[in-house]
Amino acid sequence: MNPAGRSIPEQWTTGRTVVLTDVHAISMDDRIGDFVGDVVIDGDTIRDLGPGAGADRPDDALVIDTGGAIVIPGLVDGHVHAWEGALRGVSPDSDFMAYLTLTHATLAPLMSPDDVATGEALTAARALDQGVTTIVDNNHNVRSREHAEAAIAALRDSGIRTVFAAGVGVRQPDGHLFPLLRELRAAHDDDMTRIRLMQAFPTLDGWRFAVEHGMGAVAEIGGRMPNLDAYLDSGLPNPSFTLNHCSGLSDEQWTRVADSGVAVALAPRSDPHYGLGVAAPVLQAERAGVQVALSSDNEFEYGYHLFEEMRQLMSVQRGASFAAIQAGEQDVPRPWGVRDALRAATVGGALAADLAGRVGVLAPGAKADLVLLNTDRLRPIASELGAAVSYATVRDVDAVIVDGRPRKWAGELVGVDRADLVRRGENSRDRLLARVGRSVEDLRFEGRLVLDR
């Protein structure tokens, strides 16, 4: 990429038309396809795109020669617990019960609004750095209005588009939650911050509340969940719902999931790590006709890399598909290619955010959420799509644009003091661990967290 210097973010003023030229665009919109040409941005929206699209532009337009950058839609993380951002790598080998014990039973009740805001800011910065422009933030530590307001403020300051799904953790009191959600929706619900209900373990009362108030819901579900059939048969799930993990569902349950139109976010690294399933159930979802989204889940054990989640899910799907074919099964979904993997991280993610057609695609009228990949380290390139999906890393994410504003440019986050953010995160983490008599040094040698239970 050959941007006109690091001053581009200052030149990119509100209301000014921006034309990105010489892009290799992967639109993820079947009507548009892939092309070499221009992307024209007006305000927060893509006005036009394609070969020669920038020719009809205002005289004062900001024209940026990208030097052949690969442009993809902004990635969408369909399920992440961003409030845990300061706990990154605290217990890399922990099992599911150790994770729950530390996060929900031990540290969550000790977190101040500032602790939660720090975690959100860290996760948002890592997401933007990786090319993620939208997250479905499953915040199951909304202990008060102050906690919620601090989290939302941190996300807004970061510039990332968010579905803020507010909830409480395991065995945390939730009597305040429904009135608070109504207040949050009235105060904050807009294009950049959508408000939802988050229930790690759903209740029918919660789902009814979400439907009655038109705000949608997210939940963690699996085949071992008590009364799962009653939930799926309730008539409440709809396209504003996102169900996470979904491991262990029967074929009949997958059919009901598909019929309801809910979105499904799969966690290809989290599920086997925690033992929720041998692998993410992508083939079962495909058999039912469900377009899945990707989930990073959390950074408690492993790093935030949606490109890695994409590749992991592709490997899982291909392995499962080939195994089914070799076993002589009928009507087996074909092995994924790289476009299928990118679709999960874009189009599928847009479904999880209930923003289909507005994010996750490059198309006229869609939000100007997009990622520019520098091709210097990716060369030699035989396929731009293959390079974007199978080879790209955070080093190749040169620019990230959210809602028509640059949030990363020339390889650096815009307006983010990384050193200060890291210090805040370390201080928050160390203070919390000290209150339960632990330290990072303890955990470094133990490799995993062992708490008295």
VEXBAMI-732847 format. One record per residue (C-alpha): x, y, z; residue in one letter; chain; residue number from 0. Coordinates in steps of 0.02 Angstrom, whole numbers. Example, Ala and Ser with C-alpha at 12.3 -4.5 7.8 and 13.67 -1.06 7.14 Angstrom:
2
<node <615; -225; 390>; 'A'; 'A'; 0>;
<node <684; -53; 357>; 'S'; 'A'; 1>;
END
This chain:
453
<node <0; 0; 0>; 'M'; 'A'; 0>;
<node <59; 173; -41>; 'N'; 'A'; 1>;
<node <-41; 293; 68>; 'P'; 'A'; 2>;
<node <-9; 478; 59>; 'A'; 'A'; 3>;
<node <88; 478; 222>; 'G'; 'A'; 4>;
<node <34; 452; 400>; 'R'; 'A'; 5>;
<node <-66; 613; 396>; 'S'; 'A'; 6>;
<node <-210; 526; 306>; 'I'; 'A'; 7>;
<node <-318; 510; 464>; 'P'; 'A'; 8>;
<node <-310; 699; 488>; 'E'; 'A'; 9>;
<node <-354; 731; 306>; 'Q'; 'A'; 10>;
<node <-500; 610; 314>; 'W'; 'A'; 11>;
<node <-622; 738; 381>; 'T'; 'A'; 12>;
<node <-807; 715; 410>; 'T'; 'A'; 13>;
<node <-910; 744; 254>; 'G'; 'A'; 14>;
<node <-764; 729; 133>; 'R'; 'A'; 15>;
<node <-778; 599; -4>; 'T'; 'A'; 16>;
<node <-637; 471; 3>; 'V'; 'A'; 17>;
<node <-584; 368; -147>; 'V'; 'A'; 18>;
<node <-474; 215; -124>; 'L'; 'A'; 19>;
<node <-394; 175; -291>; 'T'; 'A'; 20>;
<node <-301; 23; -359>; 'D'; 'A'; 21>;
<node <-380; -100; -239>; 'V'; 'A'; 22>;
<node <-399; -287; -261>; 'H'; 'A'; 23>;
<node <-571; -298; -182>; 'A'; 'A'; 24>;
<node <-655; -456; -116>; 'I'; 'A'; 25>;
<node <-831; -391; -93>; 'S'; 'A'; 26>;
<node <-918; -547; -21>; 'M'; 'A'; 27>;
<node <-1072; -484; -114>; 'D'; 'A'; 28>;
<node <-1121; -606; -251>; 'D'; 'A'; 29>;
<node <-1194; -466; -358>; 'R'; 'A'; 30>;
<node <-1028; -373; -361>; 'I'; 'A'; 31>;
<node <-897; -508; -347>; 'G'; 'A'; 32>;
<node <-711; -472; -342>; 'D'; 'A'; 33>;
<node <-630; -334; -443>; 'F'; 'A'; 34>;
<node <-481; -219; -465>; 'V'; 'A'; 35>;
<node <-534; -38; -454>; 'G'; 'A'; 36>;
<node <-598; 92; -332>; 'D'; 'A'; 37>;
<node <-700; 105; -173>; 'V'; 'A'; 38>;
<node <-791; 270; -146>; 'V'; 'A'; 39>;
<node <-838; 317; 32>; 'I'; 'A'; 40>;
<node <-959; 455; 79>; 'D'; 'A'; 41>;
<node <-974; 484; 265>; 'G'; 'A'; 42>;
<node <-1008; 318; 350>; 'D'; 'A'; 43>;
<node <-1065; 230; 190>; 'T'; 'A'; 44>;
<node <-992; 150; 35>; 'I'; 'A'; 45>;
<node <-1065; 253; -107>; 'R'; 'A'; 46>;
<node <-994; 156; -254>; 'D'; 'A'; 47>;
<node <-861; 30; -298>; 'L'; 'A'; 48>;
<node <-789; -58; -448>; 'G'; 'A'; 49>;
<node <-674; -22; -596>; 'P'; 'A'; 50>;
<node <-674; 166; -626>; 'G'; 'A'; 51>;
<node <-799; 200; -487>; 'A'; 'A'; 52>;
<node <-695; 347; -424>; 'G'; 'A'; 53>;
<node <-694; 440; -589>; 'A'; 'A'; 54>;
<node <-852; 537; -547>; 'D'; 'A'; 55>;
<node <-793; 617; -385>; 'R'; 'A'; 56>;
<node <-798; 792; -309>; 'P'; 'A'; 57>;
<node <-647; 904; -338>; 'D'; 'A'; 58>;
<node <-607; 905; -153>; 'D'; 'A'; 59>;
<node <-614; 715; -133>; 'A'; 'A'; 60>;
<node <-471; 632; -39>; 'L'; 'A'; 61>;
<node <-395; 511; -164>; 'V'; 'A'; 62>;
<node <-285; 374; -91>; 'I'; 'A'; 63>;
<node <-182; 263; -205>; 'D'; 'A'; 64>;
<node <-175; 98; -109>; 'T'; 'A'; 65>;
<node <-39; 26; -220>; 'G'; 'A'; 66>;
<node <-135; -135; -251>; 'G'; 'A'; 67>;
<node <-192; -170; -73>; 'A'; 'A'; 68>;
<node <-312; -314; -45>; 'I'; 'A'; 69>;
<node <-476; -245; 23>; 'V'; 'A'; 70>;
<node <-598; -355; 118>; 'I'; 'A'; 71>;
<node <-753; -315; 221>; 'P'; 'A'; 72>;
<node <-718; -282; 403>; 'G'; 'A'; 73>;
<node <-717; -445; 500>; 'L'; 'A'; 74>;
<node <-856; -477; 625>; 'V'; 'A'; 75>;
<node <-828; -570; 788>; 'D'; 'A'; 76>;
<node <-995; -651; 828>; 'G'; 'A'; 77>;
<node <-959; -687; 1013>; 'H'; 'A'; 78>;
<node <-825; -618; 1127>; 'V'; 'A'; 79>;
<node <-817; -580; 1314>; 'H'; 'A'; 80>;
<node <-725; -416; 1295>; 'A'; 'A'; 81>;
<node <-733; -369; 1480>; 'W'; 'A'; 82>;
<node <-601; -504; 1515>; 'E'; 'A'; 83>;
<node <-470; -416; 1408>; 'G'; 'A'; 84>;
<node <-350; -381; 1552>; 'A'; 'A'; 85>;
<node <-350; -566; 1599>; 'L'; 'A'; 86>;
<node <-261; -612; 1438>; 'R'; 'A'; 87>;
<node <-160; -773; 1459>; 'G'; 'A'; 88>;
<node <-185; -781; 1647>; 'V'; 'A'; 89>;
<node <-210; -968; 1644>; 'S'; 'A'; 90>;
<node <-161; -1042; 1475>; 'P'; 'A'; 91>;
<node <-198; -1224; 1519>; 'D'; 'A'; 92>;
<node <-354; -1204; 1625>; 'S'; 'A'; 93>;
<node <-507; -1312; 1600>; 'D'; 'A'; 94>;
<node <-684; -1245; 1593>; 'F'; 'A'; 95>;
<node <-716; -1256; 1780>; 'M'; 'A'; 96>;
<node <-554; -1165; 1821>; 'A'; 'A'; 97>;
<node <-604; -1029; 1697>; 'Y'; 'A'; 98>;
<node <-776; -1010; 1777>; 'L'; 'A'; 99>;
<node <-701; -1014; 1952>; 'T'; 'A'; 100>;
<node <-580; -873; 1917>; 'L'; 'A'; 101>;
<node <-686; -761; 1807>; 'T'; 'A'; 102>;
<node <-862; -775; 1876>; 'H'; 'A'; 103>;
<node <-842; -838; 2053>; 'A'; 'A'; 104>;
<node <-681; -750; 2102>; 'T'; 'A'; 105>;
<node <-632; -595; 2001>; 'L'; 'A'; 106>;
<node <-794; -533; 1924>; 'A'; 'A'; 107>;
<node <-870; -480; 2092>; 'P'; 'A'; 108>;
<node <-711; -381; 2130>; 'L'; 'A'; 109>;
<node <-709; -283; 1968>; 'M'; 'A'; 110>;
<node <-744; -98; 1973>; 'S'; 'A'; 111>;
<node <-821; -9; 1823>; 'P'; 'A'; 112>;
<node <-646; 49; 1778>; 'D'; 'A'; 113>;
<node <-582; -131; 1779>; 'D'; 'A'; 114>;
<node <-720; -181; 1659>; 'V'; 'A'; 115>;
<node <-688; -29; 1548>; 'A'; 'A'; 116>;
<node <-503; -71; 1540>; 'T'; 'A'; 117>;
<node <-540; -248; 1485>; 'G'; 'A'; 118>;
<node <-660; -185; 1352>; 'E'; 'A'; 119>;
<node <-533; -59; 1287>; 'A'; 'A'; 120>;
<node <-396; -190; 1275>; 'L'; 'A'; 121>;
<node <-506; -313; 1181>; 'T'; 'A'; 122>;
<node <-570; -178; 1063>; 'A'; 'A'; 123>;
<node <-393; -122; 1023>; 'A'; 'A'; 124>;
<node <-338; -300; 986>; 'R'; 'A'; 125>;
<node <-491; -329; 879>; 'A'; 'A'; 126>;
<node <-465; -172; 775>; 'L'; 'A'; 127>;
<node <-281; -213; 756>; 'D'; 'A'; 128>;
<node <-331; -381; 682>; 'Q'; 'A'; 129>;
<node <-457; -308; 559>; 'G'; 'A'; 130>;
<node <-613; -339; 662>; 'V'; 'A'; 131>;
<node <-733; -194; 641>; 'T'; 'A'; 132>;
<node <-886; -264; 732>; 'T'; 'A'; 133>;
<node <-899; -369; 890>; 'I'; 'A'; 134>;
<node <-1046; -450; 976>; 'V'; 'A'; 135>;
<node <-987; -415; 1153>; 'D'; 'A'; 136>;
<node <-1058; -541; 1276>; 'N'; 'A'; 137>;
<node <-1031; -443; 1436>; 'N'; 'A'; 138>;
<node <-1087; -557; 1575>; 'H'; 'A'; 139>;
<node <-1018; -446; 1712>; 'N'; 'A'; 140>;
<node <-1140; -300; 1708>; 'V'; 'A'; 141>;
<node <-1155; -284; 1896>; 'R'; 'A'; 142>;
<node <-1227; -109; 1895>; 'S'; 'A'; 143>;
<node <-1272; 35; 1781>; 'R'; 'A'; 144>;
<node <-1099; 107; 1816>; 'E'; 'A'; 145>;
<node <-1017; -52; 1751>; 'H'; 'A'; 146>;
<node <-1123; -47; 1593>; 'A'; 'A'; 147>;
<node <-1093; 138; 1560>; 'E'; 'A'; 148>;
<node <-906; 119; 1584>; 'A'; 'A'; 149>;
<node <-900; -29; 1464>; 'A'; 'A'; 150>;
<node <-1003; 60; 1330>; 'I'; 'A'; 151>;
<node <-899; 219; 1346>; 'A'; 'A'; 152>;
<node <-738; 119; 1321>; 'A'; 'A'; 153>;
<node <-807; 34; 1167>; 'L'; 'A'; 154>;
<node <-870; 197; 1093>; 'R'; 'A'; 155>;
<node <-702; 280; 1124>; 'D'; 'A'; 156>;
<node <-614; 137; 1033>; 'S'; 'A'; 157>;
<node <-718; 166; 876>; 'G'; 'A'; 158>;
<node <-769; -17; 855>; 'I'; 'A'; 159>;
<node <-947; -60; 805>; 'R'; 'A'; 160>;
<node <-1027; -159; 945>; 'T'; 'A'; 161>;
<node <-1177; -261; 989>; 'V'; 'A'; 162>;
<node <-1170; -239; 1178>; 'F'; 'A'; 163>;
<node <-1257; -390; 1254>; 'A'; 'A'; 164>;
<node <-1276; -355; 1439>; 'A'; 'A'; 165>;
<node <-1290; -493; 1567>; 'G'; 'A'; 166>;
<node <-1227; -564; 1729>; 'V'; 'A'; 167>;
<node <-1113; -710; 1768>; 'G'; 'A'; 168>;
<node <-1144; -877; 1847>; 'V'; 'A'; 169>;
<node <-1237; -859; 2013>; 'R'; 'A'; 170>;
<node <-1232; -670; 2005>; 'Q'; 'A'; 171>;
<node <-1392; -577; 2053>; 'P'; 'A'; 172>;
<node <-1488; -515; 1901>; 'D'; 'A'; 173>;
<node <-1637; -423; 1972>; 'G'; 'A'; 174>;
<node <-1570; -258; 1905>; 'H'; 'A'; 175>;
<node <-1541; -321; 1729>; 'L'; 'A'; 176>;
<node <-1707; -300; 1639>; 'F'; 'A'; 177>;
<node <-1741; -121; 1698>; 'P'; 'A'; 178>;
<node <-1560; -78; 1659>; 'L'; 'A'; 179>;
<node <-1573; -147; 1482>; 'L'; 'A'; 180>;
<node <-1722; -35; 1448>; 'R'; 'A'; 181>;
<node <-1623; 114; 1508>; 'E'; 'A'; 182>;
<node <-1468; 68; 1408>; 'L'; 'A'; 183>;
<node <-1570; 46; 1250>; 'R'; 'A'; 184>;
<node <-1652; 215; 1270>; 'A'; 'A'; 185>;
<node <-1485; 299; 1302>; 'A'; 'A'; 186>;
<node <-1365; 211; 1184>; 'H'; 'A'; 187>;
<node <-1445; 104; 1049>; 'D'; 'A'; 188>;
<node <-1386; 167; 880>; 'D'; 'A'; 189>;
<node <-1285; 113; 728>; 'D'; 'A'; 190>;
<node <-1123; 98; 828>; 'M'; 'A'; 191>;
<node <-1191; 20; 988>; 'T'; 'A'; 192>;
<node <-1337; -101; 982>; 'R'; 'A'; 193>;
<node <-1406; -163; 1148>; 'I'; 'A'; 194>;
<node <-1454; -344; 1182>; 'R'; 'A'; 195>;
<node <-1485; -464; 1325>; 'L'; 'A'; 196>;
<node <-1346; -587; 1366>; 'M'; 'A'; 197>;
<node <-1386; -744; 1465>; 'Q'; 'A'; 198>;
<node <-1248; -873; 1479>; 'A'; 'A'; 199>;
<node <-1384; -997; 1526>; 'F'; 'A'; 200>;
<node <-1546; -932; 1452>; 'P'; 'A'; 201>;
<node <-1716; -918; 1534>; 'T'; 'A'; 202>;
<node <-1883; -910; 1448>; 'L'; 'A'; 203>;
<node <-1923; -752; 1546>; 'D'; 'A'; 204>;
<node <-1765; -674; 1476>; 'G'; 'A'; 205>;
<node <-1804; -724; 1299>; 'W'; 'A'; 206>;
<node <-1982; -659; 1316>; 'R'; 'A'; 207>;
<node <-1914; -494; 1380>; 'F'; 'A'; 208>;
<node <-1795; -480; 1233>; 'A'; 'A'; 209>;
<node <-1933; -516; 1107>; 'V'; 'A'; 210>;
<node <-2057; -398; 1189>; 'E'; 'A'; 211>;
<node <-1930; -257; 1187>; 'H'; 'A'; 212>;
<node <-1861; -294; 1014>; 'G'; 'A'; 213>;
<node <-1680; -302; 1072>; 'M'; 'A'; 214>;
<node <-1628; -480; 1035>; 'G'; 'A'; 215>;
<node <-1529; -598; 1145>; 'A'; 'A'; 216>;
<node <-1373; -704; 1150>; 'V'; 'A'; 217>;
<node <-1346; -865; 1245>; 'A'; 'A'; 218>;
<node <-1220; -1005; 1267>; 'E'; 'A'; 219>;
<node <-1304; -1170; 1225>; 'I'; 'A'; 220>;
<node <-1258; -1352; 1199>; 'G'; 'A'; 221>;
<node <-1339; -1521; 1185>; 'G'; 'A'; 222>;
<node <-1318; -1556; 1371>; 'R'; 'A'; 223>;
<node <-1415; -1400; 1419>; 'M'; 'A'; 224>;
<node <-1571; -1444; 1521>; 'P'; 'A'; 225>;
<node <-1737; -1413; 1432>; 'N'; 'A'; 226>;
<node <-1651; -1359; 1271>; 'L'; 'A'; 227>;
<node <-1797; -1426; 1168>; 'D'; 'A'; 228>;
<node <-1919; -1318; 1267>; 'A'; 'A'; 229>;
<node <-1816; -1164; 1225>; 'Y'; 'A'; 230>;
<node <-1802; -1207; 1041>; 'L'; 'A'; 231>;
<node <-1989; -1248; 1032>; 'D'; 'A'; 232>;
<node <-2044; -1090; 1125>; 'S'; 'A'; 233>;
<node <-2071; -988; 968>; 'G'; 'A'; 234>;
<node <-1961; -851; 1041>; 'L'; 'A'; 235>;
<node <-1796; -873; 946>; 'P'; 'A'; 236>;
<node <-1785; -761; 792>; 'N'; 'A'; 237>;
<node <-1650; -680; 684>; 'P'; 'A'; 238>;
<node <-1607; -555; 821>; 'S'; 'A'; 239>;
<node <-1547; -701; 929>; 'F'; 'A'; 240>;
<node <-1371; -772; 925>; 'T'; 'A'; 241>;
<node <-1333; -944; 997>; 'L'; 'A'; 242>;
<node <-1152; -979; 1039>; 'N'; 'A'; 243>;
<node <-1055; -1144; 1032>; 'H'; 'A'; 244>;
<node <-1204; -1259; 996>; 'C'; 'A'; 245>;
<node <-1099; -1414; 1025>; 'S'; 'A'; 246>;
<node <-1189; -1579; 1048>; 'G'; 'A'; 247>;
<node <-1353; -1532; 966>; 'L'; 'A'; 248>;
<node <-1451; -1671; 881>; 'S'; 'A'; 249>;
<node <-1500; -1661; 697>; 'D'; 'A'; 250>;
<node <-1679; -1623; 749>; 'E'; 'A'; 251>;
<node <-1620; -1480; 860>; 'Q'; 'A'; 252>;
<node <-1515; -1410; 719>; 'W'; 'A'; 253>;
<node <-1670; -1412; 609>; 'T'; 'A'; 254>;
<node <-1764; -1309; 737>; 'R'; 'A'; 255>;
<node <-1618; -1188; 750>; 'V'; 'A'; 256>;
<node <-1620; -1166; 562>; 'A'; 'A'; 257>;
<node <-1809; -1146; 554>; 'D'; 'A'; 258>;
<node <-1806; -1009; 686>; 'S'; 'A'; 259>;
<node <-1683; -903; 587>; 'G'; 'A'; 260>;
<node <-1568; -874; 736>; 'V'; 'A'; 261>;
<node <-1384; -839; 706>; 'A'; 'A'; 262>;
<node <-1253; -963; 765>; 'V'; 'A'; 263>;
<node <-1077; -915; 819>; 'A'; 'A'; 264>;
<node <-952; -1057; 824>; 'L'; 'A'; 265>;
<node <-792; -1055; 926>; 'A'; 'A'; 266>;
<node <-667; -1169; 838>; 'P'; 'A'; 267>;
<node <-525; -1146; 964>; 'R'; 'A'; 268>;
<node <-627; -1127; 1122>; 'S'; 'A'; 269>;
<node <-736; -1283; 1105>; 'D'; 'A'; 270>;
<node <-596; -1413; 1101>; 'P'; 'A'; 271>;
<node <-492; -1315; 1227>; 'H'; 'A'; 272>;
<node <-631; -1319; 1357>; 'Y'; 'A'; 273>;
<node <-697; -1490; 1310>; 'G'; 'A'; 274>;
<node <-864; -1422; 1251>; 'L'; 'A'; 275>;
<node <-845; -1529; 1096>; 'G'; 'A'; 276>;
<node <-712; -1621; 998>; 'V'; 'A'; 277>;
<node <-727; -1485; 866>; 'A'; 'A'; 278>;
<node <-846; -1344; 821>; 'A'; 'A'; 279>;
<node <-1004; -1418; 744>; 'P'; 'A'; 280>;
<node <-988; -1332; 576>; 'V'; 'A'; 281>;
<node <-1038; -1481; 470>; 'L'; 'A'; 282>;
<node <-1197; -1508; 571>; 'Q'; 'A'; 283>;
<node <-1240; -1325; 548>; 'A'; 'A'; 284>;
<node <-1212; -1338; 361>; 'E'; 'A'; 285>;
<node <-1320; -1493; 347>; 'R'; 'A'; 286>;
<node <-1461; -1391; 425>; 'A'; 'A'; 287>;
<node <-1430; -1245; 308>; 'G'; 'A'; 288>;
<node <-1362; -1126; 441>; 'V'; 'A'; 289>;
<node <-1234; -995; 391>; 'Q'; 'A'; 290>;
<node <-1118; -988; 541>; 'V'; 'A'; 291>;
<node <-1021; -843; 616>; 'A'; 'A'; 292>;
<node <-851; -849; 699>; 'L'; 'A'; 293>;
<node <-815; -825; 884>; 'S'; 'A'; 294>;
<node <-652; -787; 973>; 'S'; 'A'; 295>;
<node <-738; -813; 1143>; 'D'; 'A'; 296>;
<node <-604; -741; 1260>; 'N'; 'A'; 297>;
<node <-418; -718; 1285>; 'E'; 'A'; 298>;
<node <-404; -809; 1451>; 'F'; 'A'; 299>;
<node <-302; -948; 1371>; 'E'; 'A'; 300>;
<node <-258; -897; 1193>; 'Y'; 'A'; 301>;
<node <-236; -741; 1089>; 'G'; 'A'; 302>;
<node <-360; -641; 989>; 'Y'; 'A'; 303>;
<node <-335; -687; 805>; 'H'; 'A'; 304>;
<node <-492; -697; 700>; 'L'; 'A'; 305>;
<node <-388; -745; 549>; 'F'; 'A'; 306>;
<node <-332; -898; 649>; 'E'; 'A'; 307>;
<node <-512; -936; 699>; 'E'; 'A'; 308>;
<node <-557; -927; 515>; 'M'; 'A'; 309>;
<node <-422; -1049; 465>; 'R'; 'A'; 310>;
<node <-459; -1164; 611>; 'Q'; 'A'; 311>;
<node <-643; -1174; 565>; 'L'; 'A'; 312>;
<node <-598; -1209; 383>; 'M'; 'A'; 313>;
<node <-486; -1353; 437>; 'S'; 'A'; 314>;
<node <-621; -1423; 551>; 'V'; 'A'; 315>;
<node <-752; -1415; 413>; 'Q'; 'A'; 316>;
<node <-638; -1492; 282>; 'R'; 'A'; 317>;
<node <-587; -1633; 397>; 'G'; 'A'; 318>;
<node <-767; -1671; 445>; 'A'; 'A'; 319>;
<node <-825; -1662; 264>; 'S'; 'A'; 320>;
<node <-689; -1777; 199>; 'F'; 'A'; 321>;
<node <-720; -1900; 342>; 'A'; 'A'; 322>;
<node <-906; -1906; 302>; 'A'; 'A'; 323>;
<node <-873; -1931; 117>; 'I'; 'A'; 324>;
<node <-749; -2071; 152>; 'Q'; 'A'; 325>;
<node <-875; -2153; 268>; 'A'; 'A'; 326>;
<node <-999; -2161; 123>; 'G'; 'A'; 327>;
<node <-1123; -2039; 197>; 'E'; 'A'; 328>;
<node <-1250; -1957; 82>; 'Q'; 'A'; 329>;
<node <-1281; -1771; 50>; 'D'; 'A'; 330>;
<node <-1118; -1717; 132>; 'V'; 'A'; 331>;
<node <-1079; -1530; 124>; 'P'; 'A'; 332>;
<node <-929; -1505; 11>; 'R'; 'A'; 333>;
<node <-760; -1463; 89>; 'P'; 'A'; 334>;
<node <-742; -1277; 117>; 'W'; 'A'; 335>;
<node <-635; -1165; 11>; 'G'; 'A'; 336>;
<node <-559; -1001; 66>; 'V'; 'A'; 337>;
<node <-713; -900; 16>; 'R'; 'A'; 338>;
<node <-821; -1004; 132>; 'D'; 'A'; 339>;
<node <-703; -967; 275>; 'A'; 'A'; 340>;
<node <-706; -780; 241>; 'L'; 'A'; 341>;
<node <-895; -786; 227>; 'R'; 'A'; 342>;
<node <-907; -851; 406>; 'A'; 'A'; 343>;
<node <-798; -706; 466>; 'A'; 'A'; 344>;
<node <-897; -575; 370>; 'T'; 'A'; 345>;
<node <-1071; -621; 307>; 'V'; 'A'; 346>;
<node <-1099; -745; 448>; 'G'; 'A'; 347>;
<node <-1038; -620; 576>; 'G'; 'A'; 348>;
<node <-1159; -490; 508>; 'A'; 'A'; 349>;
<node <-1301; -613; 541>; 'L'; 'A'; 350>;
<node <-1240; -634; 721>; 'A'; 'A'; 351>;
<node <-1243; -445; 742>; 'A'; 'A'; 352>;
<node <-1413; -434; 656>; 'D'; 'A'; 353>;
<node <-1334; -317; 529>; 'L'; 'A'; 354>;
<node <-1347; -422; 372>; 'A'; 'A'; 355>;
<node <-1312; -320; 216>; 'G'; 'A'; 356>;
<node <-1251; -173; 318>; 'R'; 'A'; 357>;
<node <-1084; -244; 373>; 'V'; 'A'; 358>;
<node <-985; -395; 315>; 'G'; 'A'; 359>;
<node <-996; -347; 131>; 'V'; 'A'; 360>;
<node <-927; -214; 15>; 'L'; 'A'; 361>;
<node <-1077; -146; -77>; 'A'; 'A'; 362>;
<node <-1161; 22; -116>; 'P'; 'A'; 363>;
<node <-1260; 75; 37>; 'G'; 'A'; 364>;
<node <-1167; -39; 157>; 'A'; 'A'; 365>;
<node <-1074; 35; 303>; 'K'; 'A'; 366>;
<node <-896; 88; 264>; 'A'; 'A'; 367>;
<node <-817; -48; 371>; 'D'; 'A'; 368>;
<node <-668; -121; 279>; 'L'; 'A'; 369>;
<node <-491; -185; 296>; 'V'; 'A'; 370>;
<node <-341; -150; 184>; 'L'; 'A'; 371>;
<node <-207; -284; 180>; 'L'; 'A'; 372>;
<node <-31; -233; 132>; 'N'; 'A'; 373>;
<node <34; -357; 5>; 'T'; 'A'; 374>;
<node <221; -330; 36>; 'D'; 'A'; 375>;
<node <240; -479; 154>; 'R'; 'A'; 376>;
<node <109; -584; 66>; 'L'; 'A'; 377>;
<node <198; -591; -102>; 'R'; 'A'; 378>;
<node <213; -689; -211>; 'P'; 'A'; 379>;
<node <24; -689; -231>; 'I'; 'A'; 380>;
<node <-66; -804; -350>; 'A'; 'A'; 381>;
<node <-239; -773; -273>; 'S'; 'A'; 382>;
<node <-287; -617; -174>; 'E'; 'A'; 383>;
<node <-428; -713; -92>; 'L'; 'A'; 384>;
<node <-311; -854; -43>; 'G'; 'A'; 385>;
<node <-183; -730; 23>; 'A'; 'A'; 386>;
<node <-313; -642; 129>; 'A'; 'A'; 387>;
<node <-382; -801; 207>; 'V'; 'A'; 388>;
<node <-238; -923; 215>; 'S'; 'A'; 389>;
<node <-86; -812; 240>; 'Y'; 'A'; 390>;
<node <-132; -644; 316>; 'A'; 'A'; 391>;
<node <-89; -599; 496>; 'T'; 'A'; 392>;
<node <-100; -441; 599>; 'V'; 'A'; 393>;
<node <63; -382; 519>; 'R'; 'A'; 394>;
<node <-25; -372; 352>; 'D'; 'A'; 395>;
<node <-175; -272; 416>; 'V'; 'A'; 396>;
<node <-120; -100; 357>; 'D'; 'A'; 397>;
<node <-281; -2; 377>; 'A'; 'A'; 398>;
<node <-448; -29; 463>; 'V'; 'A'; 399>;
<node <-596; 84; 427>; 'I'; 'A'; 400>;
<node <-752; 82; 536>; 'V'; 'A'; 401>;
<node <-907; 184; 497>; 'D'; 'A'; 402>;
<node <-807; 281; 369>; 'G'; 'A'; 403>;
<node <-668; 330; 490>; 'R'; 'A'; 404>;
<node <-489; 261; 493>; 'P'; 'A'; 405>;
<node <-456; 168; 656>; 'R'; 'A'; 406>;
<node <-292; 92; 599>; 'K'; 'A'; 407>;
<node <-179; 169; 468>; 'W'; 'A'; 408>;
<node <-6; 127; 402>; 'A'; 'A'; 409>;
<node <-1; -19; 523>; 'G'; 'A'; 410>;
<node <-38; 82; 681>; 'E'; 'A'; 411>;
<node <-197; 107; 780>; 'L'; 'A'; 412>;
<node <-258; 286; 768>; 'V'; 'A'; 413>;
<node <-268; 384; 931>; 'G'; 'A'; 414>;
<node <-220; 236; 1042>; 'V'; 'A'; 415>;
<node <-82; 249; 1170>; 'D'; 'A'; 416>;
<node <-36; 65; 1174>; 'R'; 'A'; 417>;
<node <89; 81; 1315>; 'A'; 'A'; 418>;
<node <-36; 168; 1427>; 'D'; 'A'; 419>;
<node <-172; 44; 1385>; 'L'; 'A'; 420>;
<node <-58; -103; 1427>; 'V'; 'A'; 421>;
<node <-8; -22; 1591>; 'R'; 'A'; 422>;
<node <-190; 0; 1638>; 'R'; 'A'; 423>;
<node <-224; -181; 1597>; 'G'; 'A'; 424>;
<node <-77; -247; 1696>; 'E'; 'A'; 425>;
<node <-121; -138; 1846>; 'N'; 'A'; 426>;
<node <-301; -197; 1842>; 'S'; 'A'; 427>;
<node <-252; -380; 1826>; 'R'; 'A'; 428>;
<node <-119; -374; 1962>; 'D'; 'A'; 429>;
<node <-231; -281; 2082>; 'R'; 'A'; 430>;
<node <-371; -407; 2059>; 'L'; 'A'; 431>;
<node <-258; -559; 2076>; 'L'; 'A'; 432>;
<node <-179; -486; 2231>; 'A'; 'A'; 433>;
<node <-349; -473; 2313>; 'R'; 'A'; 434>;
<node <-370; -662; 2297>; 'V'; 'A'; 435>;
<node <-192; -699; 2352>; 'G'; 'A'; 436>;
<node <-120; -742; 2182>; 'R'; 'A'; 437>;
<node <8; -663; 2067>; 'S'; 'A'; 438>;
<node <62; -675; 1887>; 'V'; 'A'; 439>;
<node <225; -752; 1948>; 'E'; 'A'; 440>;
<node <128; -893; 2034>; 'D'; 'A'; 441>;
<node <32; -931; 1876>; 'L'; 'A'; 442>;
<node <185; -920; 1765>; 'R'; 'A'; 443>;
<node <263; -1071; 1850>; 'F'; 'A'; 444>;
<node <104; -1168; 1878>; 'E'; 'A'; 445>;
<node <48; -1155; 1697>; 'G'; 'A'; 446>;
<node <-134; -1166; 1749>; 'R'; 'A'; 447>;
<node <-240; -1095; 1886>; 'L'; 'A'; 448>;
<node <-284; -1205; 2034>; 'V'; 'A'; 449>;
<node <-400; -1125; 2161>; 'L'; 'A'; 450>;
<node <-468; -1195; 2321>; 'D'; 'A'; 451>;
<node <-647; -1244; 2290>; 'R'; 'A'; 452>;
END
